[in-house]
């Protein structure tokens, strides 16, 4: 049982060493990855059917050339694009925020170090170590979370771009 | 005078007696006899007196002899005592030499004993075991400071205390001890000592003030998790329990007390810090207002999408739809122009005040940087005044520098998040108006035409 819990205790120790900022980063990372997973599943499962349904609806229309048809197509493409984009802006912002939060952790960690210094002087390196780890761990964690999210952000942007274009092309107007 | 009278009287008497008894000598013979008798009497008396003198002389001589004998005896005794004295003197010197020889080794041993007693006394002074046995400190200190040879008892006390320290530092002990609360009140509590590492009462860690020889409740306690583990140990009666100890014997816990709370930290930020916080508050107010406003608009637009046939004027989509509904028979170019106009009218209301959040998100870190620089200026001023010898002198400026940076980031990060979220909502609404309203109108028109 304790062997199974080992990773959990490791995570707990890491979060505790890094201080409150790492806890914030953990929450951000969980949120970010939940959003990313949601998008991945949506692109794999729901999106193709949805686009196919829109195309079928379009084919079912008799009129493909009037002003109305143009406007309807524009509206459908826009609504589909909005659905495909979903929480992508939020994902982007979270990725951009992670290094910032890491920097925040760096500074709070430095504050800890200086607090220890003002309490015990510079002689006690061991007492300063906790502040140093609180300064370095969030920086690293922030970078890791941001880098792990970056690929997906660019990938999703491509998907949004491509699919909305494709939809636009598939809904043929004369 | 009276004597003379008495003498005379007596003489008369004797004369009269002489006259009466023997009477006056009647003849010469009688007189002779009388004289003889008297002489005999006299001779006896003389002899008796001489005998008495002789007797007395003998007595005197005997006394003298006795006195001389006594003197001789005393002289002999004096001789004997003086020889004895000399002998004792010699013995004394011998013994003193022996003592010195033996005490030489003992002196070295005593030096070691004193040194060890000093060490043990210092250990006991800082050891938590002393809390449980407060009376053990005095004999150790006395032994460490004494200049006389220690008694066997004191030596035994020393090794007993060393052994007890070793023994007790491996035990978990429960006892009653006076505890001083952070507000200064004293109370006697049940406490539990884990070896010589820490003392807990319920889930609170206590620290030991060596100077006052008392336990105090730490003003700042560690995380709840550690306190629960400490309570585990306190509640347990036997067996194995998971718990925590402070391996530095209290140093770590005391550092915990010295770390400033967030309020003090914010105060260290100074004026710049307060400005940043005020801006953050301002941003939150704006974000809150936008959140509710956009939420309300969003709800109404959704409702309107369900009711495309009856556009109302309480939402942007309704107002755009109304352009068509008021005049459904215009040609498409005119309708398109009118729609564009209507949408353009709606957009500013949706995007209002959001730039403020963006500006705040950009300004807060800059202000933080400003605080950093002013803090560093303060630090360098301190360095020019006091040199770099004492980091504590510089701590104020450095904390200001770092705290303002932190505050800037703490304000900027939520601002960026809020701005992106809210502008996302407003962009969605604008997109609905710009690109989908016309489509909705078209669908509606077709449905009614069919």
Interface residues (C-beta under 8 A of the other chain):
Chain A: X16 X63 X67 X68 X69 X71 X72 X73 X74 X75 X76 X77 X78 X79 X82 X89 X90 X92 X93 X94 X96 X97 X100 X101 X103 X104 X107 X108 X110 X111 X112 X114 X115 X116 X117 X118 X119 X120 X121 X122 X127
Chain B: X223 X252 X255 X258 X259 X260 X265 X332 X336 X391 X392 X395 X398 X399 X402 X403 X405 X406 X409 X410 X412 X413 X416 X417 X420 X421 X424 X427 X428 X431 X432 X434 X435 X436 X437 X438 X439 X440 X441 X442 X443 X445 X446
